[in-house]
Amino acid sequence: MKKVITILGRASRTEKPTDYNTAYELGRAIAEAGYLLCNGAYGQLMEATARGAKSIGGKTIGVVTDLFSKIQNQFLDETIVENSPMNRLNKFIKLSNAYIIFKGGLGTFIDIALIWDKMFNGDIKKKPIIILGTNWDSLIRVITNELTSEALEGFIKFVIRVDSVKECVDVLKAKLK
């Protein structure tokens, strides 16, 4: 079975064309590397990643919650409907071999925090969390400083920040051998 890469990020608001293009290229690169793409199934950056994967015949899964909307983007092979945001996040955790965090808002922040916390507490298997771009730098810096001050630096290694789609896929390949 193919390894599943879950992309978490913004699904609403209009994005800059460069952000949409980067998300599209990310989806395409994940499919080219032989991974199955999973995301939040809605629009904008989530649509772009699924569209990129589908452009070369990649497989895609979307996870939605009926609390928001069951309407998903058209570039998904499979849609899973969960009844709450927490069940949706738990489905991402269950399906995923790695996470890529793209631009996002409060919902994406909550996803990062909960996944990282569950790893920290040993509730879930430790998996790579890859941050693409500089959007989350200040948050990661605060968390890193806090973990370092508590002598918990070892936990920091699960979060990797990259600057490009190529670097993101290179990290995936190295971590998911």
N, C-alpha and C positions, 0 to 999 in steps of 0.2 A: 504494500500500500504506500502511496506517495505521502511524503511528509507534508503537513499542513502549516502554512504560514498565515497568521492572522494579522491583518493590518487594521489598526485602530486610528481614527482621526475624524476630522470634521465631515459631517454629512449634510450640513445646511449652510446657507449663505453663499453668496457668489465669491468664488475664489479668483485670484489673479490667474491669468492664462498660464503663467510659468508654473504655478503650483499644480494646476490641473495636468499640465504636460509632464511634470515630474512624477505625479501619481500614476499617470498612464504608463510612463516608462518603467516605473517600479513594478506595476502589475505584469507588464510584458516580460521584464527581466526575471521575475519570480517564475513565470510559466516556462521561459526558456531554460531555466536552471532545473526544471523538472518537478517543481513543487506545485501543490494544490493551493490556490489562494482562497482565503476566507476573509470576510469583512462584514461590516455592519449593514450592508445591503441597500442602504438608501442612496442618496444622490451625491453630487459634487465629487469630493476626493474618493469616496467609496466607489462611486460609479466609474470614475477614471481608472482606478486600479483594476476593477473587474473588466472593464472595456479593454484595457491593455492586455490582460491575460487572454481574453477571448480572441484578440486580434491575431494570435498565433496558434489558436486551438487549445489554449490552456483550460483547465477545469476550475470552476468557481463555486463557492458556497457562500450564501448570505445568511446572517442570523438577525432576525427582527424580533420586536416585541409588539404584541397587539396593544400595548399601552400607548405606543406612539402611532404606529401605522403599519399595516400589513403590506402596504404598497412598496415594492422594492424596485431597484433598477432592472433594466432589461438584459443585463449581461451576466446573469447568474444561471448556473446549471441546476442548482438546488437551493431552496429557501427553507430555513428552519424557523418556525414561529415559537417563541417562548412567551410566557404569560406575564413576565415582569423583567425589569432591567437587571436585577440580580441573577435571575435564571438565565438571561441572555449572556451575561458575563461569565457565568459558570459554564455555559455551553462553549464559549470561546476557549475557556481554560481546558475543558475536556478534549476539544478537538485539536488544539494547537501544539505544534512542536517548537514554535518560536513566535515572537510578537515583533511587529514593526510599528513604531509609533510615529505618526506623521503629524502635521499641523492639526490642532484641534482646540476645543474649548473645555469647559468644566466637565462635561461628560467624559472626554478623553482623559483628563486629569484624574477623575475618579477611577477609571479603568486602570491606568498606570498604578495608582496608589494601591488599589485592591490586589492586583496581580502581584506586585512587589511585596506587599505585606503578607500575602498567603505563602509566597516563597520563603520569606524571612521567618515565618512561624512554622514552616515545615508542613503546611496544610496541602501544598501541591508540589509536584516535581519541579525542580529548578530548570528553567528554560531560558534561552537568550531573550532579552528585551533590547531591541535595537531602536535607538532614537535617530530618526533621519532628519538632519538639519539642526539649526540653532534654536528653534522655537522653545524648547524645553530646557535650555542651558541653565537658566537661573534656578529653576525648580530642582534639577539634578544636583546643582552645586549646593543648595541648601540641604538636601537629603544626604548627600555625600559628607558634608561637614558634620551633620548631626551623627551619622553612623560612625564616622571617624572619631568623634569626641567620645563615643561610647565603646570604642575599641571593637567595632563591628565592621571593619574595612572589608573583610572577606565577602560580605554580601554585595558590595559594590560591583564586583566583577560580572554580575549577571546583567548589568545595564551597560550597553556599549553605544556611544554616540558616533555616528558617521556623517560625512558631508555629502556623499553622492550615492546614487542608485548602485553603481558598480561596487563601491565599497560595502554597501549593505549586503549585496548578494555574495561578495567574497566572505564576509563574516558568517553569513548563513551556511555557506559551504564548509567553512572551517569548523563551525560549532556543531553542525548536524551530520558529521561523517558517519 
